[in-house]
Amino acid sequence: MTLKLNDFNYVLPEELIAQYPLGERDRCRLMIVERKSGSVSHGTFKDITSYIKKGDCLVANDTKVIPARLFGRRKSGGK
């Protein structure tokens, strides 16, 4: 499977963008991708151990979002 930049263009409704963490953190949604078939399903993080097999690599991302914004202008003058 070859990824293309256009594969990352999608509509994300504002109401689906989390503003605060859930009270019960392990109840957050989890997207599961079956690499062999390419199928996508959804679950919850509390069930993640049922998807991890011996030899898998789990990467934890502990980065933080900073309150920053970049403003740009097109050559045509548009924002």
C-alpha contacts under 8 A as a table, 3 or more apart, distances in Angstrom:
res1	aa1	res2	aa2	distance
3	L	7	D	6.53
4	K	7	D	5.33
4	K	8	F	7.65
5	L	8	F	5.80
5	L	9	N	7.59
6	N	9	N	5.39
7	D	10	Y	7.92
12	L	16	L	6.92
12	L	17	I	7.66
13	P	16	L	5.58
13	P	17	I	7.25
14	E	17	I	5.45
15	E	18	A	7.71
18	A	21	P	7.10
21	P	25	R	6.82
22	L	25	R	5.24
22	L	27	R	7.34
22	L	28	C	6.81
24	E	27	R	5.68
24	E	28	C	7.78
25	R	28	C	5.93
26	D	44	T	7.13
26	D	45	F	5.24
26	D	46	K	4.86
27	R	44	T	5.58
27	R	45	F	5.98
27	R	46	K	6.18
28	C	44	T	5.61
28	C	45	F	5.72
28	C	46	K	7.98
29	R	42	H	7.01
29	R	43	G	5.88
29	R	44	T	4.51
29	R	45	F	6.07
30	L	42	H	5.65
30	L	43	G	5.00
30	L	44	T	4.88
30	L	45	F	5.42
30	L	48	I	7.98
31	M	40	V	6.99
31	M	41	S	6.03
31	M	42	H	4.66
31	M	43	G	6.41
32	I	40	V	5.64
32	I	41	S	5.16
32	I	42	H	5.73
32	I	43	G	7.20
33	V	38	G	6.28
33	V	39	S	5.81
33	V	40	V	4.62
33	V	41	S	6.59
34	E	37	S	5.73
34	E	38	G	5.21
34	E	39	S	5.29
34	E	40	V	6.44
35	R	38	G	5.06
35	R	39	S	7.43
43	G	47	D	7.23
44	T	47	D	5.85
44	T	48	I	7.29
45	F	48	I	5.19
46	K	49	T	7.73
47	D	50	S	5.80
47	D	51	Y	7.57
48	I	51	Y	5.45
48	I	52	I	6.73
49	T	52	I	5.28
50	S	53	K	7.87
52	I	56	D	6.29
53	K	56	D	5.59
71	F	79	K	7.58
72	G	79	K	5.95
73	R	76	S	7.89
73	R	77	G	5.90
73	R	78	G	5.55
73	R	79	K	4.56
74	R	77	G	5.22
74	R	78	G	5.14
74	R	79	K	6.26
75	K	78	G	7.34
